[in-house]
Amino acid sequence: MVGSTAFGPVVSDAAASYMRRCPGSHIAIAAASTQQGLQDLNRAGMDNGERPVSGMLALADGDKLSRGLPQLVARPIALALFAVVVNDRTGVANLASDQIRDLFTGKIANWSQIGGHDLPVHLVGRNSDSGSRATFEERFLPEARQQQENSRDCRNPDRPGDTGTTFCVRAATEDLLDEVEKVDGAVGYAELGLATAHPGVTAVSIDNFRASTDIAVHQGYPFWQTEFAYTFKDPAADSLAAGFLRFLTDQLGADIIRSHRNLPCSALPNPVLCQPAR
């Protein structure tokens, strides 16, 4: 299993459950980023003479980063919730969508401008190959120019004299959450289950909607994405990859997905929500 770090804990639990029920099977998790996983899977297929690959699956937050890789087959697994997270000292528990845009474009530089404490804003994002970042930009910055990375330590600008908002990037979801926890005034984004389990950070409501699958489906919580499992072409029906995909979409796998505060695609009242964009 390669790909998304955001969905990594879900598949890690699912893989452990699968291996307990299927003695002799072995599933290794090597999550780095959505794009890295898709590229690794595509490369494995090309190295296999463009034949189906039965020993690798790639997880991806959305289908945006898979475009241009026509041999990869997407299977929708879950509606995955994400959260905008702030350091607990900001004094903010709700953000409007336009405030999130203004934070990440550098227009809001201090939390006191939007009712929080008198603390400078420090932006923490993911690398450009991250599916979480692609989802965040699609939801909140569709036409806006995001603040440019200008800090390595997430506290101070790299260039002396730079008085703008600091913006640093981190390779994995847990690394981002660690920085938001440690840096007073920090804000970032992460998969909801990981965010709510992490000390020192608050998963804010967005447009007065709290993060929940029911609200995302029926009312309007905006920050979610379809989680896909990709194969290179169709694996053999009796392969471990095919068996694990079936497990993820059966009842046991669905229960594990729910335990991480996501919703299996099979449980959606309108399954079309989970389908890849055409």
Disulfide bonds with the S-S distance in Angstrom:
Cys154-Cys168 1.88
Cys265-Cys274 2.01
